[in-house]
Amino acid sequence: VQLQASGGGLVQAGGSLRLSCAASVSTFSSYAMGWFRRAPGKEREFVTAIRWSDSNTLYADSVKGRFTISRDNAKNAVYLQMNSLKPEDTAVYYCAASLRVFTTIRSEYEYWGQGTQVTVSS
């Protein structure tokens, strides 16, 4: 499985961005898809995940109510709609695929995209 993340950029605080993650093969081969992010000087952290079977979702507390994960089976893609962006959302965002579990745990995701930079100015 190869993942390609895109859609990052520079936005002012309060603005919105939509990230996309395209998979090279049918996403039915994975159990769940997730988004993680790594801010400068920090560890990579969980943002959100979606389970393919029922579209159940998980969100980090820091993004609840502002970010929305969605999927498009026909396009083998997952999206991250980010609204009300804050400077603390500045990070490289990564999409990832888990073959077996639906989880917030980074190590359970076997495949990773290359990351896309999101910068939120104050």
N, CA and C of each residue as an Amber inpcrd file, in Angstrom:
protein
   366
   0.8510000  -1.1960000   0.0000000   0.0000000   0.0000000   0.0000000
   0.8810000   1.2390000   0.0000000   0.6600000   2.0910000  -0.9490000
   1.3640000   3.3760000  -0.9750000   0.3550000   4.4780000  -0.7650000
   0.7320000   5.4310000   0.0710000  -0.1610000   6.5240000   0.4240000
   0.4540000   7.8440000   0.0120000  -0.3610000   8.7140000  -0.5430000
   0.0990000  10.0160000  -1.0010000  -0.7640000  11.0830000  -0.3760000
  -0.1790000  11.8650000   0.5220000  -0.9010000  12.9450000   1.1710000
  -0.6670000  14.2480000   0.4200000  -1.6890000  15.0880000   0.3850000
  -1.5830000  16.3800000  -0.2860000  -2.5770000  17.3540000   0.3270000
  -2.4440000  18.6250000  -0.0650000  -3.4020000  19.6200000   0.3750000
  -2.9130000  20.5770000   1.4440000  -1.7050000  20.3680000   1.9200000
  -1.1810000  21.2630000   2.9310000  -0.8820000  22.6450000   2.3650000
  -0.5760000  23.5700000   3.2670000  -0.2620000  24.9180000   2.8290000
  -0.2070000  25.8790000   3.9970000  -0.1760000  27.1470000   3.6520000
  -0.1320000  28.2200000   4.6450000  -1.5160000  28.8610000   4.7340000
  -2.0200000  28.9970000   5.9490000  -3.3440000  29.5690000   6.1600000
  -3.3250000  30.4070000   7.4270000  -4.1700000  31.4080000   7.4650000
  -4.2630000  32.2400000   8.6670000  -5.1150000  31.5450000   9.7210000
  -4.8720000  31.8940000  10.9610000  -5.6660000  31.3470000  12.0540000
  -7.1460000  31.6050000  11.7920000  -7.9540000  30.5890000  12.0660000
  -9.3800000  30.6690000  11.7900000  -9.7750000  30.1530000  10.4270000
  -8.7810000  29.9140000   9.5920000  -9.0510000  29.4360000   8.2410000
  -9.2290000  27.9340000   8.1740000  -9.3430000  27.4450000   6.9440000
  -9.6130000  26.0300000   6.7090000  -8.6690000  25.4630000   5.6490000
  -8.4420000  24.1760000   5.7540000  -7.7080000  23.4260000   4.7480000
  -8.3180000  22.0420000   4.6570000  -8.1670000  21.4360000   3.4910000
  -8.6200000  20.0700000   3.3020000  -7.4520000  19.2300000   2.7940000
  -7.0880000  18.2440000   3.5710000  -6.0290000  17.3280000   3.1830000
  -6.6230000  16.0940000   2.5240000  -5.8810000  15.5540000   1.5760000
  -6.2950000  14.3330000   0.8990000  -5.2240000  13.2700000   1.0380000
  -5.6640000  12.0390000   1.0630000  -4.7350000  10.9120000   1.1120000
  -5.2180000   9.8860000   0.1010000  -4.4240000   9.6660000  -0.9280000
  -4.7780000   8.7100000  -1.9700000  -3.9830000   7.4290000  -1.7670000
  -4.6810000   6.3050000  -1.8520000  -4.0280000   5.0080000  -1.6900000
  -3.8160000   4.3680000  -3.0590000  -2.7150000   3.6350000  -3.1760000
  -2.3690000   3.0410000  -4.4600000  -3.1870000   1.8100000  -4.7740000
  -3.7530000   1.1970000  -3.7510000  -4.5650000   0.0040000  -3.9520000
  -5.8850000   0.1890000  -3.2320000  -6.7750000  -0.7300000  -3.4550000
  -8.0700000  -0.6360000  -2.8070000  -7.9170000  -0.5120000  -1.2950000
  -8.6180000   0.4530000  -0.7510000  -8.5210000   0.6650000   0.6840000
  -9.2270000  -0.4160000   1.4810000  -9.9140000  -1.3070000   0.7910000
 -10.4980000  -2.4180000   1.5250000  -9.4120000  -3.3430000   2.0640000
  -8.1960000  -3.1980000   1.5620000  -7.1030000  -4.0090000   2.0640000
  -6.6640000  -3.5450000   3.4410000  -7.0930000  -2.3620000   3.8240000
  -6.7540000  -1.8720000   5.1540000  -7.9980000  -1.8860000   6.0320000
  -7.7930000  -1.9240000   7.2990000  -8.8900000  -1.9550000   8.2580000
  -9.3200000  -0.5570000   8.6560000  -8.3550000   0.3210000   8.7590000
  -8.6370000   1.6970000   9.1580000  -7.5810000   2.6210000   8.5750000
  -7.9590000   3.8720000   8.4580000  -7.0290000   4.9060000   8.0020000
  -6.9650000   5.9960000   9.0610000  -5.7940000   6.5660000   9.2070000
  -5.6450000   7.5990000  10.2120000  -4.8240000   8.7760000   9.7200000
  -4.9370000   9.8580000  10.4470000  -4.0830000  11.0330000  10.2420000
  -3.3130000  11.2890000  11.5490000  -2.0400000  11.5440000  11.3760000
  -1.1730000  11.9140000  12.4880000  -0.4760000  13.2140000  12.1160000
   0.1340000  13.8400000  13.0920000   0.8850000  15.0620000  12.7980000
   2.0930000  15.1620000  13.7100000   3.1100000  15.8550000  13.2030000
   4.2970000  16.0960000  14.0000000   4.6440000  17.5780000  13.9310000
   4.5230000  18.2150000  15.0600000   4.8890000  19.6230000  15.1710000
   6.3840000  19.7290000  15.4290000   6.9880000  20.8640000  15.1210000
   8.4220000  21.0360000  15.3460000   8.8080000  20.7450000  16.7880000
   9.7850000  19.8720000  16.9760000  10.2660000  19.5590000  18.3030000
   9.4020000  18.6210000  19.1100000   8.3630000  18.0740000  18.4840000
   7.4510000  17.1900000  19.2100000   7.3690000  15.8240000  18.5350000
   6.8120000  14.8730000  19.2820000   6.5930000  13.5470000  18.7300000
   5.3890000  13.5560000  17.7820000   5.3710000  12.5770000  16.8880000
   4.2180000  12.4150000  16.0130000   3.0240000  11.9970000  16.8650000
   1.8930000  12.6740000  16.6720000   0.7380000  12.4080000  17.5070000
  -0.4950000  12.0880000  16.6710000  -1.3880000  11.3460000  17.2880000
  -2.6320000  10.9620000  16.6450000  -3.5400000  12.1740000  16.4790000
  -4.2140000  12.2430000  15.3220000  -5.1940000  13.2920000  15.0730000
  -6.5970000  12.6970000  14.9480000  -6.7460000  11.7430000  14.0230000
  -8.0560000  11.1580000  13.7760000  -7.9110000   9.8680000  12.9870000
  -8.9500000   9.0340000  13.0420000  -8.9550000   7.7820000  12.2870000
 -10.3800000   7.4320000  11.8920000 -10.4880000   6.6240000  10.8390000
 -11.7900000   6.1740000  10.3690000 -11.7000000   4.6890000  10.0410000
 -12.7250000   3.9550000  10.4250000 -12.7790000   2.5280000  10.1510000
 -13.5850000   2.3070000   8.8740000 -13.0610000   1.5110000   7.9780000
 -13.6850000   1.3330000   6.6760000 -15.0400000   0.6380000   6.7640000
 -15.1840000  -0.3100000   7.6740000 -16.3840000  -1.1430000   7.6870000
 -17.6540000  -0.3640000   8.0150000 -17.5220000   0.6490000   8.8680000
 -18.7350000   1.3400000   9.3090000 -18.5530000   2.8510000   9.4270000
 -17.3900000   3.3440000   8.9780000 -17.0780000   4.7810000   9.0490000
 -17.0570000   5.3140000  10.4690000 -16.8670000   4.4370000  11.4220000
 -16.7000000   4.9130000  12.7910000 -15.4180000   5.7470000  12.8620000
 -15.4260000   6.7650000  13.7060000 -14.2840000   7.6790000  13.7550000
 -13.7600000   7.8770000  15.1720000 -12.5110000   8.2660000  15.2490000
 -11.8490000   8.6530000  16.4930000 -11.2020000  10.0100000  16.2700000
 -11.2050000  10.8390000  17.3150000 -10.5750000  12.1520000  17.2200000
  -9.7660000  12.4370000  18.4870000  -8.6490000  13.1070000  18.2980000
  -7.9280000  13.6380000  19.4390000  -8.7480000  14.7770000  20.0360000
  -8.6590000  14.9480000  21.3320000  -9.4390000  15.9980000  21.9950000
  -9.1130000  17.3760000  21.4300000  -7.8840000  17.5600000  21.0260000
  -7.4370000  18.8760000  20.5630000  -8.0830000  19.2970000  19.2420000
  -8.6570000  18.3460000  18.5020000  -9.2350000  18.6880000  17.1990000
 -10.7330000  18.4190000  17.1220000 -11.3000000  17.8530000  18.1570000
 -12.7400000  17.5600000  18.1400000 -13.5520000  18.8120000  17.8940000
 -14.5200000  18.6820000  16.9980000 -15.3840000  19.8070000  16.6670000
 -14.8140000  20.7310000  15.6130000 -13.5330000  20.5480000  15.2810000
 -12.9020000  21.3960000  14.2620000 -12.4790000  20.6060000  13.0230000
 -12.0420000  19.3800000  13.2340000 -11.5570000  18.5360000  12.1360000
 -12.5730000  17.4380000  11.8620000 -12.6580000  17.0480000  10.5840000
 -13.5470000  15.9600000  10.1880000 -12.8350000  15.0380000   9.2080000
 -12.8170000  13.7620000   9.5180000 -12.2420000  12.7750000   8.6070000
 -13.3720000  12.1460000   7.8050000 -13.0970000  11.8760000   6.5400000
 -14.0920000  11.2270000   5.6920000 -13.3880000  10.3390000   4.6810000
 -14.1580000   9.5380000   3.9710000 -13.5660000   8.6000000   3.0260000
 -14.3520000   8.6050000   1.7310000 -13.6860000   8.1110000   0.6950000
 -14.3240000   7.9030000  -0.5960000 -13.8250000   6.5660000  -1.1150000
 -14.6190000   5.5400000  -0.9460000 -14.1870000   4.2050000  -1.3410000
 -13.8820000   4.1170000  -2.8290000 -14.7000000   4.7600000  -3.6300000
 -14.5380000   4.6840000  -5.0770000 -13.1980000   5.2580000  -5.5240000
 -12.7140000   6.2420000  -4.7870000 -11.4430000   6.8820000  -5.1370000
 -10.2840000   6.3880000  -4.2920000 -10.5520000   5.4280000  -3.4190000
  -9.5030000   4.9350000  -2.5130000  -8.8320000   6.0990000  -1.7880000
  -9.6450000   6.9620000  -1.2430000  -9.0990000   8.1750000  -0.6400000
  -9.7200000   8.4690000   0.7130000  -8.9550000   9.1460000   1.5190000
  -9.4010000   9.6400000   2.8130000  -9.1070000  11.1330000   2.8600000
  -9.9860000  11.8720000   3.5070000  -9.8340000  13.3190000   3.5620000
  -9.8360000  13.8080000   5.0130000  -9.2040000  14.9330000   5.2280000
  -9.2180000  15.5800000   6.5320000  -9.5970000  17.0350000   6.3160000
 -10.8260000  17.3670000   6.6910000 -11.2790000  18.7530000   6.6360000
 -10.9190000  19.4310000   7.9520000 -10.1300000  20.4870000   7.8540000
  -9.6640000  21.1830000   9.0510000 -10.2270000  22.5920000   9.0520000
 -11.0520000  22.8930000  10.0270000 -11.6570000  24.2180000  10.1710000
 -11.1730000  24.8860000  11.4490000 -11.3920000  26.1710000  11.5250000
 -11.0030000  26.9410000  12.7190000  -9.5650000  26.6360000  13.1250000
  -8.6900000  26.6700000  12.1580000  -7.3000000  26.3050000  12.4110000
  -6.6290000  27.2670000  13.3810000  -5.7350000  26.7200000  14.1840000
  -4.9980000  27.4840000  15.1830000  -3.5090000  27.3670000  14.9050000
  -2.7180000  28.3190000  15.3630000  -1.2620000  28.2040000  15.1710000
  -0.6970000  26.8960000  15.7180000  -1.2760000  26.3810000  16.7760000
  -0.7860000  25.1170000  17.3440000  -1.1120000  23.8990000  16.4910000
  -1.8820000  24.0920000  15.4240000  -2.1240000  23.0020000  14.4690000
  -0.9970000  22.8850000  13.4520000  -0.0690000  23.8280000  13.4700000
   1.0610000  23.7930000  12.5590000   1.8710000  22.5200000  12.7560000
   2.0320000  21.7510000  11.6720000   2.7240000  20.4660000  11.7590000
   2.8190000  19.8650000  10.3680000   3.6050000  18.8050000  10.2770000
   3.5490000  17.9540000   9.0920000   2.4840000  16.8960000   9.3630000
   1.5550000  16.7640000   8.4530000   0.4500000  15.8250000   8.6110000
   0.6960000  14.5840000   7.7530000   0.4970000  13.4390000   8.3790000
   0.7330000  12.1590000   7.7220000  -0.5550000  11.3270000   7.7130000
  -0.8230000  10.6810000   6.5850000  -1.8840000   9.6900000   6.5940000
  -1.2520000   8.3130000   6.7490000  -2.0250000   7.4020000   7.3050000
  -1.5070000   6.0740000   7.6000000  -2.6050000   5.0360000   7.4780000
  -2.1910000   3.8020000   7.2200000  -3.1400000   2.7030000   7.0830000
  -2.8230000   1.6030000   8.0750000  -3.8650000   1.1270000   8.7180000
  -3.7430000  -0.0090000   9.6250000  -4.4640000  -1.2000000   8.9970000
  -3.7770000  -2.3360000   8.9700000  -4.3610000  -3.5210000   8.3470000
  -5.2370000  -4.3210000   9.2980000  -5.1050000  -4.0730000  10.6150000
  -5.7360000  -4.9930000  11.5550000  -6.6020000  -4.3370000  12.6120000
  -6.2760000  -3.1030000  12.9820000  -6.9870000  -2.5330000  14.1310000
  -7.4200000  -1.1070000  13.8620000  -8.3670000  -0.6710000  14.6270000
  -8.9000000   0.6980000  14.6000000  -8.4490000   1.3320000  15.9060000
  -7.4710000   2.2360000  15.8130000  -6.8000000   2.6460000  17.0340000
  -6.1770000   4.0280000  16.8990000  -5.8260000   4.5910000  18.0450000
  -5.0850000   5.8500000  18.0790000  -3.5810000   5.6140000  18.1830000
  -3.1660000   4.3670000  18.3140000  -1.7700000   4.0350000  18.5910000
  -0.9510000   4.0660000  17.3100000   0.0290000   4.9080000  17.2800000
   0.8470000   5.1190000  16.0810000   1.5050000   3.8400000  15.5820000
   2.0150000   3.0480000  16.4800000   2.7710000   1.8540000  16.0880000
   1.9040000   0.7750000  15.4360000   0.6020000   0.8890000  15.5310000
  -0.3010000  -0.1060000  14.9390000  -0.5740000   0.1750000  13.4600000
  -0.0870000   1.2880000  12.9630000  -0.2910000   1.6340000  11.5580000
   0.9410000   1.1900000  10.7620000   0.7240000   0.3400000   9.7690000
   1.8350000  -0.2630000   9.0510000   2.3240000   0.5680000   7.8670000
   1.4620000   1.3640000   7.2910000   1.8410000   2.1010000   6.0920000
   1.6330000   3.6020000   6.3140000   2.5750000   4.3710000   5.7630000
   2.5690000   5.8150000   5.9770000   2.8020000   6.5630000   4.6850000
   2.1220000   7.6990000   4.5540000   2.4020000   8.6110000   3.4700000
   3.5950000   9.4780000   3.8110000   3.9740000  10.3420000   2.8890000
   5.1970000  11.1180000   3.0370000   5.0060000  12.3770000   3.8650000
   3.7830000  12.7750000   4.1260000   3.5310000  13.9700000   4.9220000
   3.2980000  15.2020000   4.0730000   2.4800000  16.0870000   4.5940000
   2.2190000  17.3640000   3.9450000   2.2260000  18.4530000   5.0110000
   2.8970000  19.5520000   4.7170000   3.0960000  20.6110000   5.7090000
   1.8620000  21.5140000   5.8070000   1.4290000  21.7320000   7.0200000
   0.3660000  22.6940000   7.3140000   0.9350000  23.7510000   8.2370000
   0.8400000  24.9990000   7.8220000   1.3350000  26.1090000   8.6180000
   0.2110000  27.1020000   8.8560000  -0.0600000  27.3810000  10.1120000
  -1.1310000  28.3020000  10.4830000  -0.5000000  29.5330000  11.1080000
  -0.6990000  30.6640000  10.4860000  -0.1240000  31.9120000  10.9910000
  -1.1100000  32.6230000  11.9140000  -0.5690000  33.3300000  12.8960000
  -1.4260000  34.0160000  13.8670000  -1.7580000  35.4260000  13.4240000
